[in-house]
Amino acid sequence: MAHELAHEPDASRYTLTIDGELAAVADYRLNGNQISFNHTYTAPSRRGQGLAGEVVTFAIDDVEANSTRKVIPMCWYVGEWFDKHPERAGLLTRGE
């Protein structure tokens, strides 16, 4: 099973595809030095497999490694992800 995580900056999203099929996505918007994750989606047939968590982890790791942006978790799922990963709270901001 081919499992591929990707950042698609032209579409403002991070994706997880499995065997060429879009399985999960985390959409975002950029605002200066902030990135607002505003929507997370998992294909109904793939729910309950931890895929949203996988794509969000990939996205947050990428933001931390490749930018100085702070994260605004507008999506409830991303907010809960940060609740489960308090060690990453230094990346958060409330926005301005």
CNS distance restraints for C-alpha pairs under 8 A (distance, minus, plus):
assign (resid   1 and name CA) (resid  18 and name CA) 6.68 0.50 0.50
assign (resid   1 and name CA) (resid  19 and name CA) 5.91 0.50 0.50
assign (resid   2 and name CA) (resid  17 and name CA) 7.83 0.50 0.50
assign (resid   2 and name CA) (resid  18 and name CA) 5.42 0.50 0.50
assign (resid   2 and name CA) (resid  19 and name CA) 4.80 0.50 0.50
assign (resid   2 and name CA) (resid  20 and name CA) 7.48 0.50 0.50
assign (resid   3 and name CA) (resid  16 and name CA) 7.09 0.50 0.50
assign (resid   3 and name CA) (resid  17 and name CA) 5.90 0.50 0.50
assign (resid   3 and name CA) (resid  18 and name CA) 4.64 0.50 0.50
assign (resid   3 and name CA) (resid  19 and name CA) 6.58 0.50 0.50
assign (resid   4 and name CA) (resid  15 and name CA) 7.99 0.50 0.50
assign (resid   4 and name CA) (resid  16 and name CA) 5.57 0.50 0.50
assign (resid   4 and name CA) (resid  17 and name CA) 5.20 0.50 0.50
assign (resid   4 and name CA) (resid  18 and name CA) 6.42 0.50 0.50
assign (resid   5 and name CA) (resid  14 and name CA) 7.38 0.50 0.50
assign (resid   5 and name CA) (resid  15 and name CA) 5.67 0.50 0.50
assign (resid   5 and name CA) (resid  16 and name CA) 4.52 0.50 0.50
assign (resid   5 and name CA) (resid  17 and name CA) 6.57 0.50 0.50
assign (resid   5 and name CA) (resid  55 and name CA) 6.91 0.50 0.50
assign (resid   5 and name CA) (resid  58 and name CA) 7.35 0.50 0.50
assign (resid   6 and name CA) (resid  14 and name CA) 5.70 0.50 0.50
assign (resid   6 and name CA) (resid  15 and name CA) 5.28 0.50 0.50
assign (resid   6 and name CA) (resid  16 and name CA) 6.54 0.50 0.50
assign (resid   7 and name CA) (resid  13 and name CA) 6.23 0.50 0.50
assign (resid   7 and name CA) (resid  14 and name CA) 4.47 0.50 0.50
assign (resid   7 and name CA) (resid  15 and name CA) 6.43 0.50 0.50
assign (resid   7 and name CA) (resid  59 and name CA) 7.58 0.50 0.50
assign (resid   8 and name CA) (resid  12 and name CA) 6.04 0.50 0.50
assign (resid   8 and name CA) (resid  13 and name CA) 5.37 0.50 0.50
assign (resid   8 and name CA) (resid  14 and name CA) 5.86 0.50 0.50
assign (resid   8 and name CA) (resid  15 and name CA) 7.41 0.50 0.50
assign (resid   9 and name CA) (resid  13 and name CA) 6.25 0.50 0.50
assign (resid   9 and name CA) (resid  14 and name CA) 7.96 0.50 0.50
assign (resid  12 and name CA) (resid  27 and name CA) 5.96 0.50 0.50
assign (resid  12 and name CA) (resid  28 and name CA) 5.52 0.50 0.50
assign (resid  12 and name CA) (resid  29 and name CA) 6.44 0.50 0.50
assign (resid  13 and name CA) (resid  25 and name CA) 6.67 0.50 0.50
assign (resid  13 and name CA) (resid  26 and name CA) 5.51 0.50 0.50
assign (resid  13 and name CA) (resid  27 and name CA) 4.26 0.50 0.50
assign (resid  13 and name CA) (resid  28 and name CA) 5.80 0.50 0.50
assign (resid  14 and name CA) (resid  25 and name CA) 5.61 0.50 0.50
assign (resid  14 and name CA) (resid  26 and name CA) 5.16 0.50 0.50
assign (resid  14 and name CA) (resid  27 and name CA) 6.50 0.50 0.50
assign (resid  14 and name CA) (resid  55 and name CA) 6.71 0.50 0.50
assign (resid  14 and name CA) (resid  56 and name CA) 7.91 0.50 0.50
assign (resid  14 and name CA) (resid  58 and name CA) 7.96 0.50 0.50
assign (resid  14 and name CA) (resid  59 and name CA) 6.19 0.50 0.50
assign (resid  15 and name CA) (resid  22 and name CA) 7.15 0.50 0.50
assign (resid  15 and name CA) (resid  23 and name CA) 7.67 0.50 0.50
assign (resid  15 and name CA) (resid  24 and name CA) 5.83 0.50 0.50
assign (resid  15 and name CA) (resid  25 and name CA) 4.45 0.50 0.50
assign (resid  15 and name CA) (resid  26 and name CA) 6.54 0.50 0.50
assign (resid  15 and name CA) (resid  55 and name CA) 6.36 0.50 0.50
assign (resid  16 and name CA) (resid  22 and name CA) 6.19 0.50 0.50
assign (resid  16 and name CA) (resid  23 and name CA) 5.63 0.50 0.50
assign (resid  16 and name CA) (resid  24 and name CA) 5.13 0.50 0.50
assign (resid  16 and name CA) (resid  25 and name CA) 6.31 0.50 0.50
assign (resid  16 and name CA) (resid  51 and name CA) 7.60 0.50 0.50
assign (resid  16 and name CA) (resid  55 and name CA) 6.05 0.50 0.50
assign (resid  17 and name CA) (resid  21 and name CA) 5.15 0.50 0.50
assign (resid  17 and name CA) (resid  22 and name CA) 4.41 0.50 0.50
assign (resid  17 and name CA) (resid  23 and name CA) 5.17 0.50 0.50
assign (resid  17 and name CA) (resid  24 and name CA) 7.01 0.50 0.50
assign (resid  18 and name CA) (resid  22 and name CA) 6.57 0.50 0.50
assign (resid  18 and name CA) (resid  23 and name CA) 6.25 0.50 0.50
assign (resid  22 and name CA) (resid  43 and name CA) 7.42 0.50 0.50
assign (resid  23 and name CA) (resid  42 and name CA) 5.71 0.50 0.50
assign (resid  23 and name CA) (resid  43 and name CA) 5.25 0.50 0.50
assign (resid  23 and name CA) (resid  46 and name CA) 6.38 0.50 0.50
assign (resid  23 and name CA) (resid  51 and name CA) 7.40 0.50 0.50
assign (resid  24 and name CA) (resid  40 and name CA) 7.44 0.50 0.50
assign (resid  24 and name CA) (resid  41 and name CA) 5.47 0.50 0.50
assign (resid  24 and name CA) (resid  42 and name CA) 4.19 0.50 0.50
assign (resid  24 and name CA) (resid  43 and name CA) 6.21 0.50 0.50
assign (resid  24 and name CA) (resid  51 and name CA) 6.24 0.50 0.50
assign (resid  24 and name CA) (resid  52 and name CA) 5.78 0.50 0.50
assign (resid  24 and name CA) (resid  55 and name CA) 6.75 0.50 0.50
assign (resid  25 and name CA) (resid  40 and name CA) 5.64 0.50 0.50
assign (resid  25 and name CA) (resid  41 and name CA) 5.26 0.50 0.50
assign (resid  25 and name CA) (resid  42 and name CA) 6.55 0.50 0.50
assign (resid  25 and name CA) (resid  52 and name CA) 7.14 0.50 0.50
assign (resid  25 and name CA) (resid  55 and name CA) 6.63 0.50 0.50
assign (resid  26 and name CA) (resid  37 and name CA) 6.89 0.50 0.50
assign (resid  26 and name CA) (resid  38 and name CA) 7.78 0.50 0.50
assign (resid  26 and name CA) (resid  39 and name CA) 5.83 0.50 0.50
assign (resid  26 and name CA) (resid  40 and name CA) 4.39 0.50 0.50
assign (resid  26 and name CA) (resid  41 and name CA) 6.56 0.50 0.50
assign (resid  26 and name CA) (resid  52 and name CA) 7.77 0.50 0.50
assign (resid  26 and name CA) (resid  55 and name CA) 6.73 0.50 0.50
assign (resid  26 and name CA) (resid  56 and name CA) 6.44 0.50 0.50
assign (resid  26 and name CA) (resid  59 and name CA) 7.65 0.50 0.50
assign (resid  27 and name CA) (resid  37 and name CA) 5.86 0.50 0.50
assign (resid  27 and name CA) (resid  38 and name CA) 5.99 0.50 0.50
assign (resid  27 and name CA) (resid  39 and name CA) 5.15 0.50 0.50
assign (resid  27 and name CA) (resid  40 and name CA) 6.26 0.50 0.50
assign (resid  28 and name CA) (resid  35 and name CA) 6.54 0.50 0.50
assign (resid  28 and name CA) (resid  36 and name CA) 5.32 0.50 0.50
assign (resid  28 and name CA) (resid  37 and name CA) 4.24 0.50 0.50
assign (resid  28 and name CA) (resid  38 and name CA) 5.52 0.50 0.50
assign (resid  28 and name CA) (resid  39 and name CA) 7.06 0.50 0.50
assign (resid  29 and name CA) (resid  35 and name CA) 5.77 0.50 0.50
assign (resid  29 and name CA) (resid  36 and name CA) 5.21 0.50 0.50
assign (resid  29 and name CA) (resid  37 and name CA) 6.62 0.50 0.50
assign (resid  29 and name CA) (resid  38 and name CA) 7.34 0.50 0.50
assign (resid  30 and name CA) (resid  34 and name CA) 5.94 0.50 0.50
assign (resid  30 and name CA) (resid  35 and name CA) 4.66 0.50 0.50
assign (resid  30 and name CA) (resid  36 and name CA) 6.35 0.50 0.50
assign (resid  31 and name CA) (resid  35 and name CA) 6.23 0.50 0.50
assign (resid  31 and name CA) (resid  36 and name CA) 7.68 0.50 0.50
assign (resid  33 and name CA) (resid  68 and name CA) 6.95 0.50 0.50
assign (resid  33 and name CA) (resid  69 and name CA) 4.70 0.50 0.50
assign (resid  33 and name CA) (resid  70 and name CA) 6.47 0.50 0.50
assign (resid  34 and name CA) (resid  69 and name CA) 4.90 0.50 0.50
assign (resid  34 and name CA) (resid  70 and name CA) 4.79 0.50 0.50
assign (resid  34 and name CA) (resid  71 and name CA) 5.83 0.50 0.50
assign (resid  34 and name CA) (resid  72 and name CA) 7.00 0.50 0.50
assign (resid  34 and name CA) (resid  93 and name CA) 7.97 0.50 0.50
assign (resid  34 and name CA) (resid  95 and name CA) 7.27 0.50 0.50
assign (resid  35 and name CA) (resid  69 and name CA) 6.29 0.50 0.50
assign (resid  35 and name CA) (resid  70 and name CA) 6.17 0.50 0.50
assign (resid  35 and name CA) (resid  71 and name CA) 5.03 0.50 0.50
assign (resid  35 and name CA) (resid  72 and name CA) 6.08 0.50 0.50
assign (resid  36 and name CA) (resid  71 and name CA) 5.83 0.50 0.50
assign (resid  36 and name CA) (resid  72 and name CA) 4.49 0.50 0.50
assign (resid  36 and name CA) (resid  73 and name CA) 5.91 0.50 0.50
assign (resid  36 and name CA) (resid  74 and name CA) 6.23 0.50 0.50
assign (resid  37 and name CA) (resid  71 and name CA) 7.38 0.50 0.50
assign (resid  37 and name CA) (resid  72 and name CA) 6.35 0.50 0.50
assign (resid  37 and name CA) (resid  73 and name CA) 5.27 0.50 0.50
assign (resid  37 and name CA) (resid  74 and name CA) 5.61 0.50 0.50
assign (resid  37 and name CA) (resid  75 and name CA) 5.98 0.50 0.50
assign (resid  37 and name CA) (resid  78 and name CA) 7.03 0.50 0.50
assign (resid  38 and name CA) (resid  73 and name CA) 6.85 0.50 0.50
assign (resid  38 and name CA) (resid  74 and name CA) 4.78 0.50 0.50
assign (resid  38 and name CA) (resid  75 and name CA) 4.60 0.50 0.50
assign (resid  39 and name CA) (resid  74 and name CA) 7.58 0.50 0.50
assign (resid  39 and name CA) (resid  75 and name CA) 5.20 0.50 0.50
assign (resid  40 and name CA) (resid  52 and name CA) 6.94 0.50 0.50
assign (resid  40 and name CA) (resid  75 and name CA) 6.78 0.50 0.50
assign (resid  40 and name CA) (resid  77 and name CA) 6.79 0.50 0.50
assign (resid  40 and name CA) (resid  78 and name CA) 7.61 0.50 0.50
assign (resid  41 and name CA) (resid  52 and name CA) 6.92 0.50 0.50
assign (resid  42 and name CA) (resid  46 and name CA) 6.47 0.50 0.50
assign (resid  42 and name CA) (resid  47 and name CA) 5.97 0.50 0.50
assign (resid  42 and name CA) (resid  51 and name CA) 7.05 0.50 0.50
assign (resid  42 and name CA) (resid  52 and name CA) 6.10 0.50 0.50
assign (resid  43 and name CA) (resid  47 and name CA) 6.41 0.50 0.50
assign (resid  46 and name CA) (resid  51 and name CA) 7.55 0.50 0.50
assign (resid  47 and name CA) (resid  51 and name CA) 7.34 0.50 0.50
assign (resid  50 and name CA) (resid  54 and name CA) 6.36 0.50 0.50
assign (resid  51 and name CA) (resid  55 and name CA) 6.30 0.50 0.50
assign (resid  52 and name CA) (resid  56 and name CA) 6.11 0.50 0.50
assign (resid  53 and name CA) (resid  57 and name CA) 5.97 0.50 0.50
assign (resid  53 and name CA) (resid  81 and name CA) 7.20 0.50 0.50
assign (resid  54 and name CA) (resid  58 and name CA) 6.22 0.50 0.50
assign (resid  55 and name CA) (resid  59 and name CA) 6.12 0.50 0.50
assign (resid  56 and name CA) (resid  60 and name CA) 6.09 0.50 0.50
assign (resid  56 and name CA) (resid  78 and name CA) 6.97 0.50 0.50
assign (resid  56 and name CA) (resid  81 and name CA) 7.79 0.50 0.50
assign (resid  57 and name CA) (resid  61 and name CA) 6.01 0.50 0.50
assign (resid  58 and name CA) (resid  62 and name CA) 6.11 0.50 0.50
assign (resid  59 and name CA) (resid  63 and name CA) 6.20 0.50 0.50
assign (resid  60 and name CA) (resid  64 and name CA) 6.13 0.50 0.50
assign (resid  61 and name CA) (resid  65 and name CA) 6.03 0.50 0.50
assign (resid  62 and name CA) (resid  66 and name CA) 5.78 0.50 0.50
assign (resid  62 and name CA) (resid  67 and name CA) 7.90 0.50 0.50
assign (resid  63 and name CA) (resid  67 and name CA) 5.50 0.50 0.50
assign (resid  63 and name CA) (resid  68 and name CA) 7.48 0.50 0.50
assign (resid  63 and name CA) (resid  69 and name CA) 6.75 0.50 0.50
assign (resid  64 and name CA) (resid  68 and name CA) 6.80 0.50 0.50
assign (resid  64 and name CA) (resid  69 and name CA) 7.46 0.50 0.50
assign (resid  64 and name CA) (resid  91 and name CA) 7.52 0.50 0.50
assign (resid  69 and name CA) (resid  91 and name CA) 7.72 0.50 0.50
assign (resid  70 and name CA) (resid  91 and name CA) 5.12 0.50 0.50
assign (resid  70 and name CA) (resid  92 and name CA) 5.49 0.50 0.50
assign (resid  70 and name CA) (resid  93 and name CA) 5.80 0.50 0.50
assign (resid  71 and name CA) (resid  91 and name CA) 5.72 0.50 0.50
assign (resid  71 and name CA) (resid  92 and name CA) 4.72 0.50 0.50
assign (resid  71 and name CA) (resid  93 and name CA) 5.80 0.50 0.50
assign (resid  72 and name CA) (resid  92 and name CA) 6.06 0.50 0.50
assign (resid  72 and name CA) (resid  93 and name CA) 5.63 0.50 0.50
assign (resid  72 and name CA) (resid  94 and name CA) 6.01 0.50 0.50
assign (resid  72 and name CA) (resid  95 and name CA) 6.47 0.50 0.50
assign (resid  73 and name CA) (resid  78 and name CA) 5.44 0.50 0.50
assign (resid  73 and name CA) (resid  79 and name CA) 5.18 0.50 0.50
assign (resid  73 and name CA) (resid  92 and name CA) 7.76 0.50 0.50
assign (resid  74 and name CA) (resid  78 and name CA) 7.36 0.50 0.50
assign (resid  74 and name CA) (resid  79 and name CA) 7.16 0.50 0.50
assign (resid  75 and name CA) (resid  79 and name CA) 6.39 0.50 0.50
assign (resid  76 and name CA) (resid  80 and name CA) 6.20 0.50 0.50
assign (resid  77 and name CA) (resid  81 and name CA) 6.12 0.50 0.50
assign (resid  78 and name CA) (resid  82 and name CA) 6.36 0.50 0.50
assign (resid  79 and name CA) (resid  83 and name CA) 6.40 0.50 0.50
assign (resid  80 and name CA) (resid  84 and name CA) 6.33 0.50 0.50
assign (resid  81 and name CA) (resid  85 and name CA) 6.27 0.50 0.50
assign (resid  82 and name CA) (resid  86 and name CA) 5.91 0.50 0.50
assign (resid  82 and name CA) (resid  88 and name CA) 6.78 0.50 0.50
assign (resid  82 and name CA) (resid  89 and name CA) 6.62 0.50 0.50
assign (resid  85 and name CA) (resid  89 and name CA) 7.40 0.50 0.50
assign (resid  88 and name CA) (resid  92 and name CA) 7.87 0.50 0.50
